[in-house]
Amino acid sequence: MPAHRVVFRALTQHIQQLAENPVLSGAHLLSPSDDWVAALREPNVALGLIEVTGLSASEQAALESMDWSDACEVIFFSDGTPNRTLDTVCLKSGGFHFRSPVAHEAVVEAVADILADLETDGGGGVEVVSSDLDQFGLLAGSSRVMRKLYRSVRKVASAEANVLIVGESGVGKELVANTLHLASPRAANPFVAINCSALSPELVESELFGHVKGAFTGAQREHQGVFAQAEGGTLFLDEITEMPLDQQAKLLRVLETGEYRPLGSQTVATANVRVISATNRDPEQAIDGGFLREDVYFRLAQFPIYVPPLRARGADIAGLARHFLAYRNAEDSANKTISEAALAKLADHTWPGNVRELKHALERAFILADTQINVEHVVLDDSVGAGVPASSDVPAGVPLEDIERMAIENTLAENEGNKVASAKQLGISVKTLYNKLEKYQAGDDQS
Ligand SMILES: Nc1ncnc2c1ncn2[C@@H]1O[C@H](COP(=O)(O)OP(=O)(O)OP(=O)(O)O)[C@@H](O)[C@H]1O
C-alpha cells in the first residue's frame, strides 16, 4: 500500500511535534501550500491535520463553503476559543476537533484509527460496480461519504454521548439512529422513536414524562412517557427543532440532571436513557431563528453526525436503486431488471427528497414495468407535473393500498418531507399520516 498523503498544517511547536510520532512515520506529509483547503479534496489525500488558529478571512470562508462530501478525513486543532464556524465545519466534515492543550495520545489514537480504517476500505473512494452495496447496520452505500459516516457511527455507538443527527429530509437519519442503537451496548433494550412535530403542544410533557391517573382532565389512567418506555435503551427525538421552546426547557432539565417527574406525580424518576435526536434544519440557523435553545443544542449534540444528501453519494444512487430493486424482487418473488438508460436517468437526478424519493421512484417504476424497468417507467418528481394524473396514467389492477402509498410518498417528496403540509394536502390528519408511514416502515423492515 503506498504511503498515505496527509495535509499537515501545524503552526505551534506542540502540533509540529506530532510529525515525529511513529503513527505518521509511514505517511507522506504535505506541507500546506497557499491553497491547503483545496488540497483536502484532492482524491489521493487521505487525511488533513489542520491547526486552525489564526485563519485568514478567506481561509475561514473557504472552509465554510467547502463541499465536504468527497473530502479527506480531517482532524482540527484549535486554541479552544469558541468558534461557531469551526463547529459547523466539524459537523459537515465529520472531523475531530482537539482543543488546546492537545493530548498527543488522543490524536495519535484517532490518526491510527482513521489510517487503519482507510486500509480496510481500500483508501476510500470505492466505486460501486454492482448492486452489492456495502452495508453498515441498516445503512446501505459504498461511497466515500457513506464510509465516513459508518466510521462516525461505529465510533460513537459504543459511547454514551447524546447524538444529534443532522441532514436533509429523507437522507436516512432515522436509520442512522436505529443503527446507532443496534451497535450500542443498549441494543437489547428498547429503541423508542417519537416525532416532535407530531405532538400536540398540550401533550408534549405527558408524552415525554408520562402522567399519573387524574393528573389533568381526561387523564383516566396512568400513562408511561417515552423516557420511561425507553428505560435502559435509546430515545430518538425526531424533528427536535419542531418541539415548542418551553417544552425544550423541560427537556433540558432531564438532559442535565437525568431526573424528571411524571405529570401529577410527587415522585422524581431517574432516567437511564441515551438520547439521539435529529433535525433537517441547520442547527446554527435553528438556534438563530429561535427554533432550538442553544443550551439544549449543546446537551443534545455531544456528538453531532451529518448525513450527506443523496446527490453527494455518486455511484451509490445507482447502487441503491439496484439494492431496492433486489429487495422488491425478493418481496414479490419477481425477477425484474433495470436498463442502463434507466439507471443513468436516476443518476442524473438531484434527489431533493433523497433516499426516500429514490425508493419511491423505484417502487413506482417496479409497479409500472412488466419485466424490465426502462426510462419511461422512471417518473421523477420534477417530471410528474402538478395536479391530478389522468385516470389512464394509473395502471389497472394495482392494489389500492399501493396507490395510496404512492400518493402519500409523492406528496411528502413534493413537500420535502414536511408532514404537516403533506397531511393537509392529502386531507388526512398528521397522526393518520404518521400511522401510515409507520405501517410502511414496519413492512419495509420485515422485507
Ligand atoms: N443508506 C440507506 N440504505 C437503505 N435505505 C435507506 C438509506 N437511507 C435511507 N433509506 C430509506 O429511505 C427512507 C427514508 O429514511 P429515514 O426515514 O431514515 O430518513 P430521515 O432522514 O429520517 O427522513 P425525515 O427527515 O423525513 O424524517 C426509509 O425508507 C429508509 O429505509
The ligand as a MOL file (V3000), in Angstrom:
LIG
                    3D

  0  0  0     0  0            999 V3000
M  V30 BEGIN CTAB
M  V30 COUNTS 31 33 0 0 0
M  V30 BEGIN ATOM
M  V30 1 N -28.4740 4.2600 3.3280 0
M  V30 2 C -29.6980 3.7350 3.2000 0
M  V30 3 N -29.8420 2.4490 2.8630 0
M  V30 4 C -31.0670 1.9070 2.7020 0
M  V30 5 N -32.2220 2.5800 2.8790 0
M  V30 6 C -32.1480 3.8580 3.2230 0
M  V30 7 C -30.8760 4.5100 3.4110 0
M  V30 8 N -31.1040 5.7790 3.7830 0
M  V30 9 C -32.4370 5.9370 3.8180 0
M  V30 10 N -33.0710 4.7870 3.4840 0
M  V30 11 C -34.5420 4.6110 3.3840 0
M  V30 12 O -35.0820 5.8800 2.9820 0
M  V30 13 C -36.2670 6.1840 3.7070 0
M  V30 14 C -36.0710 7.4820 4.4760 0
M  V30 15 O -35.1530 7.2430 5.5430 0
M  V30 16 P -35.3460 7.9160 7.0040 0
M  V30 17 O -36.7760 7.8950 7.4300 0
M  V30 18 O -34.3580 7.2860 7.9110 0
M  V30 19 O -34.9270 9.4100 6.6160 0
M  V30 20 P -34.9530 10.7190 7.5360 0
M  V30 21 O -33.7400 11.4800 7.1970 0
M  V30 22 O -35.1490 10.3100 8.9750 0
M  V30 23 O -36.2460 11.4730 6.9830 0
M  V30 24 P -37.1180 12.6630 7.6970 0
M  V30 25 O -36.2080 13.8370 7.8780 0
M  V30 26 O -38.1870 12.9610 6.6910 0
M  V30 27 O -37.6540 12.0980 8.9800 0
M  V30 28 C -36.5500 4.9880 4.5840 0
M  V30 29 O -37.4450 4.1250 3.9000 0
M  V30 30 C -35.1970 4.3220 4.7350 0
M  V30 31 O -35.3390 2.9470 4.9720 0
M  V30 END ATOM
M  V30 BEGIN BOND
M  V30 1 1 1 2
M  V30 2 1 2 3
M  V30 3 2 2 7
M  V30 4 2 3 4
M  V30 5 1 4 5
M  V30 6 2 5 6
M  V30 7 1 6 7
M  V30 8 1 6 10
M  V30 9 1 7 8
M  V30 10 2 8 9
M  V30 11 1 9 10
M  V30 12 1 10 11
M  V30 13 1 11 12
M  V30 14 1 11 30
M  V30 15 1 12 13
M  V30 16 1 13 14
M  V30 17 1 13 28
M  V30 18 1 14 15
M  V30 19 1 15 16
M  V30 20 2 16 17
M  V30 21 1 16 18
M  V30 22 1 16 19
M  V30 23 1 19 20
M  V30 24 2 20 21
M  V30 25 1 20 22
M  V30 26 1 20 23
M  V30 27 1 23 24
M  V30 28 2 24 25
M  V30 29 1 24 26
M  V30 30 1 24 27
M  V30 31 1 28 29
M  V30 32 1 28 30
M  V30 33 1 30 31
M  V30 END BOND
M  V30 END CTAB
M  END
